[in-house]
Amino acid sequence: MATNHPTIHFYFNYPFSLKHRRLLKSYIIRLFQVEQTHLASLSIIFCSDEQLYQMNLQYLSHDTLTDILTFPLSEPGDPLTGELYISVDRIRDNATLFHTSSSTEMLRVIFHGCLHLCGYNDKTIRQKKIMTQREDFHLYHYKLCST
C-alpha cells in the first residue's frame, strides 16, 4: 500500500540518546527524494554488538561484528519499506577509530543504510568511493539544515 507521507520510526533495544529526531526524520525523507526512491516506511533499530552479531550470523552467515544491517522489505517496484539495525557499540568504537563524534558517525551509518535501500552498493572500490561521496553529501546537507 503506497503512502503519501513516509513514516520513520526509531526503536531503542539498547541505551542510546538520539537528538533532533524530528529534524533527522525530515532529512531522511529528503534523502530518499534526492536519491529518487519512493519511501513508504523505515524502521531504525538501535541495538548492541551482540544482537547485531547474532543477526549477521543468522541472516547473512557472516561471523563478524558490523555497524549496520540493512533489510529492504518491499517488493521491487513498490514504495520502499525497510529496516536498519545499527550497533551502538560499533558506532562508539568507530567514532574513536575515525576521530569523529559519535553523533556524526551515527548519521553517516544511518545515511549509509538509507543509500543501500536506494540501490547503492559498496562491494568494489569504485562503489565504496561513490557511497562515501553520497554519505558526505548528505552529512553536509543535514548539517546545513541543523544550523
JOFENUR-V721075 format. One record per helix or strand of 3 or more residues. SS is the DSSP state (~ for helix, > for strand). FROM is the first residue (numbers start at 1). LEN is the number of residues. If there is no record, write none. Layout:
BEGIN
ss: {SS/SS}
from: {FROM/FROM}
len: {LEN/LEN}
END
This chain:
BEGIN
ss: {>/~/>/~/>/>/~/~/~}
from: {7/21/39/49/68/80/88/102/125}
len: {6/14/9/12/5/8/10/16/21}
END
